[in-house]
Structure formats: structure tokens, C-alpha cells
Amino acid sequence: MPSPTAAPQEARVLRLARTRKLLRARDLADHGLPTIALTRLVQAGKLERLARGLYGLPGAAVSEHRSLAEVALRVPKGVVCLLSALRVHGIGTQAPFEVWLALPRNTPAPRLDQPQLRIVRMTDAALADGVVRIKVDGVSVPVFNAARTVVDCFRFRNKIGVDVAIEALRDGWARRKFTMDELWRYAQAGRMANVMRPYIEAITA
């Protein structure tokens, strides 16, 4: 039988779920709430288990980028990159069904049932350069900015295809997602200046 404090605790959990949209057991602990409340609320149909360790309100409106929020909570060392970052910035025509994620070289690959991941490895310095944070369903999601993402498309062109990299450059420039100074800085930092120079000259001629 639930304790007399169960109902007030569950009400607090539901208020938290309405605020955060994606709820973890850790979030309850931070607010001094018992994690058993999650189990009771799921059983009562007031919460649903969205993925391992993630809960939300049934029927709640889902952001287009919900999978990125889920990954940000479950893989805190990762940064959204490449095709997934292009999608965030509205560049090009790619619509990846996987989440592209950059991780430190010595970090084990996470095992998630959903969403599926495509992992690329980067140094700690590369992971810290050009990161912006977007809010998705109340979650702060790290993603490389538009200029850095285009440069990374050339850097990892063997993984995604040089045609995708060229499209990202042309479309990003046409949509004014970055300045040429920004693009060139990241190209030099990533040692992609010589590779990208002819394509940059073609779109700015």
C-alpha cells in the first residue's frame, strides 16, 4: 500500500515532467523524490517509459529533434555532428534516421536500443571548438555550429560522401548560415583549407 506521502510526491514528479518533458531518475534524486514514484506513475498510465531511464507524459507533443534530447541525456560527453547537425541548422536535404554523435577517442561507444547512433571520434580540443547549445524539449543539447559542421562534412567526406559535403557548403552559404570568415577559421583549424579552397572559390566567384 502506498505511503501517505506517495500522492504528493507523485504530484511533484508530474509537475517536473510537465516542465522538463524528458525525465530521468537522477532528476528525481536532485529534487529529493523517490525513484519508485516513476514506477507507480508508469503503472497508473500517468507517465510512459520512452527509453531506458527516460520518462515523459503520455501523448505529449514531441519535438522534431526529440531523439537528440534523448541522446544528450544518456551520452553527456557527446556532441551532435555531421548529418544530424546539418538537420538542426536547416542545411541541405539529408534526413538521417540515426543520430550522428562525436565522442572523445577513449570513450567507449554507448549501447542504446533507441535511437540508433553513428559515432565519430575526435580529440578533446576538437570536441570543444564551435559547440552551441540548443533547447529540445527542455534539454540542453550540444551541437556543432553551422560553419564547423560544414567543415566536418569535408573532414569526414569518406563517411558521408563528398557530394553531401559540397551540398552543405553551397546550401549553408546560400542560406547565410555562416560567414566566410567563420568557415575559413574552422577550415584552417581542422586542416581542411586546401581541400575546401576550390569549392569555396567556386561559390564566391
N, C-alpha and C positions, 0 to 999 in steps of 0.2 A: 504493500500500500504506500503511495507517495507520501512524503512528509508534508507537514503543514506549510513548509516554506517552498514546496515544489512549484505551486502555481505562480507565485510572484517571481520566482527565478525564471520560469519558462516565459513569462510575460516580458521579462527583461531581455531574454535571448531573442524573442521575436522582434522586439524593438531594435535590437542590434542588427538583426538580419535585414530589417527594412532599411537601415542606414547603410550597411556595407554591401548588401546583395550577395556577396560571397563570404561565407563564414567558416572559420576553422576552429578546431578545439582549442588552439592556442589563444584565439581571440576571447574565448570564454574565460580561460585561466587569467588573462590580463585584467578581466573585469570581476574576478573573484566569483565566477559562476561555475557550477559543477558540469563537467562534460556529459554526465548521464542525461542532462536535460536535452541534449541533442537527440539521443536515442529515443527518449519519450516523445519528443515533438515529431520525429520521423514516424514513429508508430501511430501517432494520432493524426498523421496526414497534414500537420501544420508546417512541416519542413520537408524538403526532399534532399536525398543524398545525390549530389551532382557528379561527384567523382570521389576517389579515395581521399578522405579527410576534408572534403569540401561540401558545404551545405548551403541551401538557399530556399527562398519562399516558392511554393508551388505556383506555376503559372506566371511568375514574374517576367516582365519584359526583359529580353536578352539582347545585349549589345552585339553588334556585328563582330566585335573583336573579343567576345567573351572568352574564347579559348586562350587568348593572350593573357588575360587576367588570371585564369586558372594556372597557367604555366608560371607566371610571375610569383604567385603564392607558393607554388610547390617546388620551384627551382630558383631560389633567390639570387644565385650567382650568375644567372643567365641574362643576356641582352638580346632582345628581338632584332633580327637582322635579315638581310637579303630579301627574298621574295615576300616574307611577312612584313618587313619594314616598308617595302615598296607599296604594299596594300594599305598600310597605315597612312602613308603620305599621299595616297591617291595618284601614284605614278605608274604608268604602264598598264598592261592588260592582264598581268599574272593574278591568278586566284588560287593560291596554294591550299591544298587540303591538310597539309602538315604545318606545324609551327617551326619556322627556321629560327634557331637559337644559337648564339655564340656563347661558348663556355671557356674558362681557363683550361690550359693544356693538361693540367694534372688533376682535374676534377672528373670523377667517374661519371659516365653517362647515366642520367636518371632513367629509371624504369617506370614509365607511365602507361596505364592502359589506354587512356584518352586524355588529351588529344595526342596524336602522333607527333613525334619530334624529328627534325633533321638538324643534327648537331654539326657545327663548325668550331674549330679550335683557334683561339687567339691568345696572345700574350696578355698579361695583366695591363700593360700600358695601352695596348690596342683596345682592350675592353673598356678602358676609362675615357677614351677620346671620342667626342662627338655624341655623347649619350644625352637624350632628352627623356623626360618622363611625361606620359600621358595618363589620364584617368580613364579607366574602363570599369564600369560597374563598381565604382568606389575604390578600386585597387590602383595603386601607382605602378605603372608598367614601364620599365626601362626599354628604350628603343633607340637605335642609331638615327641621327638626324638625316635629312634627305640627301645632303651633299655627301656625307660619309657613306650612306647606303649605296649611292651610285658608284662611288669609288670601289667599295667592296664587291659590287657586281662584276667589275673588271678584274679585281684581285682573285675572285673565285669563279671566273668565267668557265673554267673546266667543269665546275659542278652545275652551273645553271645555264650555260650556253652564252656565247659571245653575242648572239642576236638579242638576248634578253638584256644584256648589259648596254648595248647600243640603244635599244628602245628606251631603257631607263634614262640614259643620258639625254636623248633627244626630247622625250616627253617631259622630264623634270625641268629641263631648260625652257621649253616652250610654255610650261605652266608657271614659270618663275618660282620654283620650289627652293632655289638656292641662287646665290650669286656666283660669278665665275671666280672671284677671289676665294670664296669658301671652298668651292670644288677643287681649285688648284692647291690650296693648302693641304687638304686631305689626300690629294693625289701624290703630292710630294712626301707627305708623312708616311703614306703607305707604299712608296716606291712604285707608283703606278703612272707617274708623269709621262714617261717615254711611251708607255703603252697607250695612254689615253690622248696624247697630244694630237695625232692626226684626226681623231674623232671630234675633239674639241674644236680644232681649227675648221672642220667641215661645218659644224653647226653655228659657228660665229663668223664665218666668212661673209 
